[in-house]
Amino acid sequence: MLHKEKIDAILANIERTIVGKRVISELSLTALLAGGHVLLEDVPGVGKTVMVKSLAASIGAEFKRIQFTPDLLPSDVLGVSIYNPQRMEFEFRPGPIVGNIILADEINRTSPKTQAALLEGMEESSITIDGKTLQLPQPFFVMATQNPIEYEGTYPLPEAQMDRFLFKLKMGYPTRDEEIEVLARSESQITAELTAPVITLDDLLELQVLATKVIVDVTVKSYIVDCATATRDHPTVYLGVSPRGSLGLMKACQAYALINGRDYVTPDDVQYLLPHAFSHRIILHPDAEYSGHSIDNVLVDVIAKVRVPIMRTNTL
């Protein structure tokens, strides 16, 4: 099976259990192939959990779910060392973070200390317990969810945590026809738990390697950096996009090009993915927010004002 066929098979398999979310499926797969993580922000009941379960089932990955609550401790996420009296030594019992696809459900409901337990794993694919470093299984992908409506009993994610996510996505409500289809499918008992894998984990790791080999012309790299710089220099922005954001956008563009059957990145890829990769990395000046400015407006302004490069013909 060619790599494009494998990618199409994954997306088609996800669509067996979730209706009308092709764009979100593609973006989630883009983040996975780029080695990044996703923050899904939306109201309850729109299919966030089903989406990530279907993705895990489609690639035969080990799926773990962490339900974040105010009383959750870092050890509940990472694991804990327990003394074994028979062996007279401590044994490490891994927590739910040790898996391939991790659903961090309602991540903003737990304390910053527990939120921080994910930082090392998301950045370095490893965790440190009692001074010992444990490498996490590959692939390792975190999809966190949060409800933007509720604020009582929640802890906003700090910038250091937000910066670890490659994309911030919103599912959105289905259309009328899509919701009717959801009701119809519920009668057929098609669920993410029954979804069969269409590729292996080795296939996915191979796709991740292929994504890193997608060509990014120097003019496109310069375009990405110019867009990031424009967010830092924008008059309404207090905190602009970090170099980690620029690097993440480039990797995302490589993965997105691979998904679309290309071995090169275009400026169109950058413009399409930029809002998803940059929106959660920007903080506006307080007075700008009071004046009605928004991050979406900033990104539209950046895309409109930064000069789009003309790619060299020998790249195509």
N, C-alpha and C positions, 0 to 999 in steps of 0.2 A: 504494500500500500504506500503510495507516494505521500509526502508530508502534507500536501494540500488536501488530499483525500482524508488523511487522519484528522486534520483540523475540521473539515466539513462534517466528518462523522461525529465529532464531539459536540459541535453546535446543534446538529440535527437531533442528537440523543437528548440534549438538554431541553430542546423544544418539545419532546414527547411528554414532559411533565410540567412545563411552564409555558404559558401562552403569551405571545406577543411581546416578548422581551429579548428579541434578537440582538438589539444594540447593546443592552446590558450584558448579555451572554458573551458577545464579542469583546467588549471592553474588559470583562472579568478574565476571559481567556488571555487577552493581551497582557494584562498585569501578571498572570501566572507565568506566561512564557518569558516575560521580561524579568522574572525573579522578584517582583514587587508584591505589594499587598493592597487591599481595597477596603475603604470605609464606605459602607452603604448607609446613607442617611435617609430615612423615610418613615412614614407612619406604619403602625402594625397592620399585618394582614394583606400585604401586597406581594408576597412571595419571596422575601429575602432569604429565608431559611431554606425553602425548597430549591432556590437557585443554586446555592452553594452545595447543598446535598447532591443535587443532580450533577454538578460539575465533578464532585469527588467520585461519585458512582461511575461516571463516564470514563474515568481514567484508572479505575481500580485502585484508588488511593485510600489510605487509612483516614477516616473522617473522625474528628473529635469536636465536641461542642462544649463550650464553657458558658454557663449562664451567670453573667456578672450580677452580683448583688452587693449591697452596702457592707455586709459582714464577710465578704470573700477576702481571704488572705493570700499573699504571694505564694505561700507553700501549697495552697489549693490549686494554683496554676502550674507551678514549676515541678512540684513533687517534694518529697521529704525523706530524710534518712531515718530509719527506724532500727533500734537495737535488736539484734537477734541473739537471745540468751544461749541458744544451742551452739551457734558458731562463735559467740562472744565477739561479735563485730557488728558494725552498722551496715545496713543494706539500704540502697537507694530505691525508693518506689516512685517511678516517674509520674508526673501529673499529666493532665490532658493536653498540655502544650506539646508533648512528644507524639507527633503524628505528622501526616502529610498536609491535610486540609483542615484548618482550625477555624471554627465559627466562634468568634468572640461576641456573643449575643448581648446587646444592650451594654456595651462597654462603658458608657458614661454613667452607669449606675453604681460603679464600684469606686473605691477611694483611689486617689492618685498613686499611692504606694503600690497598690495591686495593679493598676494600669501600667506602672513602670516595670512590672515583672515581664511584660511582653517586649520591652525595648531591645534587650540583647538578642533575643531570638529573632526578632523581625529584621535587625540590622546585620547580624553576624551568623545567623542560623546555628546558634549555640546557646546553651544556658550554663550558668555557673552555680553549683550547689556545694556548700562547705569547702570552697576553695578549689573544687575540681570542675573542669569544663567538660561538658557533654555536647557532642555534635548532634544536631537534630537531623532526623531522616530527610532525605531529598526525594522529591521536591518538598519545600516547606512554604506554605501559603496561608496567610491569615486574612480572613474576611470578617471585619468587625461591623456590627450594626449599632445604630443609635436612633432614638426617636427625637426629632427636632421640636416636637410639640411640648413634651413634658419637661419641666424644669425643676420641680420639687423632688428632692432626694437624688439629684444627679450632680455629677462632678464634670465640668467641661474639660475636654482633653487639652493638656498643655501643648504648647507649640512643638516641643521636642517629640511628643508622641504623634501629633498630626503630621510632622515632617517625615515620619517613617512610612506613611501610606503613599503609594504611588498615585492612586486615583481616589477621588471622592465622587461617588455616584449616587443617583437617585432613581429608584424604580419607577415611581409614578403610578397612578391608577390606570387600570386597563380601560380600553374603549368599551362601548356597550356590547359590540359583537364579541370582543375578546372575553368579556365577563360571562356572556352566555356560553361561550366555548368552555370556560373554566367549570361552569356548572355541569355541562354535558360530560366533561372528562371525569368529573368526580364520581359519576355513575360507573365508569369503566374500571375504577380502582387502580389507575396508573399512578404510582407514587415513585418518589425518588429512591425509596428503599428497594424497589423492585427493578430499578434501572440496571441493566447489565453493562459492564465495561465494553467500550469499543476499541480502546487501545490499552497498552500496558504502561506502567510507570517508566520503564526503560524507553518506550516510544516518546513519552513526554519529555524526559531528560534529553533525548536526542533533539527534539524540537526546540528546547531551550538553548542548546548549543548552536543550532542552525540560526536562531534569532540573533545571536551575538555576531554572526558572520554576515548579516545583511549590511550592505554598503551604505555608509552615511558620508556623503560628499562634504568637503570642508566648508563649502558655502552653506550647506544645511546646518552644520554644527555652529557656524557663525550666526545663522538666523536664530537658532535656539538660544544662544547666549545673548544676542541682542534683545530678544523678547524678555528674557529673565531680567536683564539690565533695565529695560524699560519699566518693569514693575517696580524696581527699586527707586527709579528716578521720578516716578509719577507723583504729581503734587498732592494727591489725596491719600497716598499710601504711607503708612508708618513703618511696616515691615514688609519687604519684598521677598521674592523667591530666592532661595538659597542655591548654592552650586549643586547641592544634592537634588534639588528640583530640576535643574538643567540636565543633569546626568540621567535622572529618572525619565524625563521626557524623551531623551534620545533613545534610551533602551526600549521605552514603550513604542516609539515610532518604528524601531527595528522589528519588534514583535508584531505590530499591526501590519507592516508591509509583508511579513511572512504569511500572516493569516490571509492576506489578499493576493497571495501568489506572486509577490515581487521579491527580488533580491536587492532592492535599493529603496531608500527613503526619499520621499518628495516633500516639498514645502506644504503641500495640501495635508499630508499626514500630521505635520507639526501643528497646523492651524486647527485641525479636527480634534487632536488630543490635548492641546494646550489648556482649554478650560477645565478639563477633568484632572489634569496633572498640577495645575497652578492655583486653582480657586481656594483650596484649603491651606495654602502656604502664605496667604496675603492677609495682612491686618491693616485696616484703614485708620486714618486719624479720626479721633472721636468727633471732631467738628465736621469732618467730611460725611460721617454717617448721619449726623443731625441734619445736614444739608440735603439729604436724600441720595447721596452717592452710594453705589453698591460695588461689590467686587466684580460682579458680572459686567458692569459698565466699564470698569478699569480694563478688563481683559478684552472687551470689544474695542476699546480705544487702542490698546497695545497692538492688536492684530491689524487694525486699520492704519496705524502710523509707522510701524516697523517695516522697512523696505523688504519686499519678498525677493529672494535671490533668483536669478536665472541659472538653472543648472546646466552644467557643461554636457555636451552631447555624448562624450565618451563614457559618462557615468551610466547612461541609459542603455 
